[in-house]
Amino acid sequence: MCGISAIFRFASDPTEDLTDLQRMHDAQRHRGPDGEGAFVIGQDFGGTRFHQIPRNNEPVRFAGAVRRLRISDTRPEADQPMVSVDGRVWVMLNGAIYNYRELTAELTAAGHKFRTGSDTEVVVEAYRRWGTSCFNRFDGMWAILIVDTERRRLIGSRDRVGIKPFYFAMDDGRLLFASEPWAVAHVQRKAAAVEPARFFEFLSGYPPRSSELTFYRGVKPVPAGTWFELALDRPARDIRFEAYWKLSDFHSGNGRPLPTFADASAKFSELLMHSVAGQSLADVKVGALMSGGLDSSTIVMLWSELARQRDSQRLDTISIAWDDPQMSERPYIEAIAAKAQSDSHILELSHRSVWNSVDDVVRAQAQPLLGQDLIAQYHAYRFARQNGDTVVMDGNGLDEVQAGLPSYEAQMVVERLQRLDLVNFVAELRAIARNYDRSYAGVLRSYVYTPLRRNFREAKALPQYPWLDIRACDTADPAWIAGATADRGNDPSHLNRMLYREARHTNIPAVLMHSDRNSMAHSVEARFPYLDHRLLEHCFSLPPEYKVGFGRRKRLLYEVAKTRLPRMVLENKQKMRFVLMNSWMPMRGEHAAVVREASRHPAFAKFAYVDQARMHAFVDDYLAERHDNGYAVWRIFTASRWLDIFGL
């Protein structure tokens, strides 16, 4: 895990003084406290390595810098950038190649020699052996830049799911790369500016509906599952990304024989155990976030089984509890920790500690905060680092793979109604009502009327508040607002297409982005066992009823968990989420003056779609208890802090 900064000068005069490279490198100091290095490719295509970025006014074709968080082979000899023995291939890697030991053995048998035990050197030798097809052989998470001085090529790649961040911008005759968008945005020739479409989306309360936009104009992510190649000796005005893996290739309408649910469950269990086994290995101390819910608890229990098989040290689990008993999951956390025999570390948060952390988390995220759960996650990763954990397994990602949220269950119900499958439609309503102790009227309202209304509003990108006006945007085209993709995959099921879109383009990219920035703010590598690409391929090739139905979500995971978790965790119907509660987070009380002032921030006036007078009234009405939409007020507040902190 590291922080990458790079500048490729493709203008006719490739002089670069490297000041901007240093500024990008400095902005990502937190990503790698254990080592740093840089290299420069000159006009003659020769490369020179430096311990630090040099002060250089000579013509430069390419310059790169890395900050390293040592995970595999922690010796300084394995620091980056890494160059091949013949001096031809230079590599910068952010991430982890989980199967690097197996690849080392294969490459050694083929005659390659290794000086270190690091996964970065495996990337060097794998590229020398297989060229750009090496990316298909990697199992892991990565953002990679390779400079091949013999072929005079710059090659880049991002892992299949997009776990590791990788951003770029075309900027006045040069191409900028970094691991965080602010590192790129603040060194562009033009002053850093807000991407208006993304900001409108945020203020509207919609989750990002495309992974193609950041909050900074002109800064874009390298698409997940792609690689690119640029000539070092010819000007380039754009990047063409080639996909080496497509999630859309895996769907339930692919014509392959459908396994039984029992067989599908057994394979899921096998793949998940394999993923946990690979991702729990490192040359540093490993921990796991544990909320007391089904997803993170299952990972901990599988890890505990592996630890006993390996006769390794006790597990380290990191949890957050609240000082409000109505929000705390401490009993579930303690039950799992006891069963897994883990060294359980529980940090208790209060509303005051959360409120006092807002600016720190906004700085870490370099964007406004959609929800307060990001603050809890920020504290969890900091607590992990304080307890000596450099690698932490995170249970995020499964909801979008196995329909783990009520909205997905509702979509399944709606889909059956739309197909006029009335027998199963009624059966599902009954099962949901029974399972969650709800009335039929309540189930109809939550699982039919509300999702149909939400789908309509989101499809039209309709703002939910009177202080936002889509007509004042640069264009009335809703696609401008969504920055949206038309890609829904190839599955015949609407629910599976919905899950595909949220896994590939919207929810999971957002989850991974937030987790990366929160973890790296404390120099912690986050790993995601549920997002192993083979596990995704398996789940997306299954019909929706294997994921949700009969009043139960995440059916495949439940089959794995039911013999491992305590019943109180398995049957917990009221999974707690860290949500804004007026009684707990007193925005109307001691923080009212600050919240009111946030809506008066002068930067909001830059956006034509914001009616600031109506925004003031909306916030004032909330503070006067004339409405209870604290979520929208929270977004306005954190947006004002972001605009202020980053000088936008």
GIWODA-V821946 format. One record per helix or strand of 3 or more residues. SS is the DSSP state (~ for helix, > for strand). FROM is the first residue (numbers start at 0). LEN is the number of residues. If there is no record, write none. Layout:
# GIWODA-V821946
SS_FROM_LEN, SS_FROM_LEN
This chain:
# GIWODA-V821946
>_1_8, ~_18_9, ~_28_3, >_34_8, >_46_4, >_58_10, ~_75_3, >_88_9, ~_99_10, ~_118_19, >_139_9, >_152_6, >_166_4, >_173_5, ~_180_5, ~_195_9, >_225_6, ~_246_3, ~_260_19, >_285_4, ~_293_17, >_315_7, ~_329_11, >_342_7, ~_350_5, ~_357_8, ~_372_14, >_390_3, ~_405_13, ~_421_14, ~_439_20, ~_469_3, ~_477_5, ~_493_11, ~_506_14, >_524_3, ~_528_3, ~_532_8, ~_543_3, ~_554_7, ~_566_4, ~_591_7, ~_601_5, ~_611_12, ~_629_16
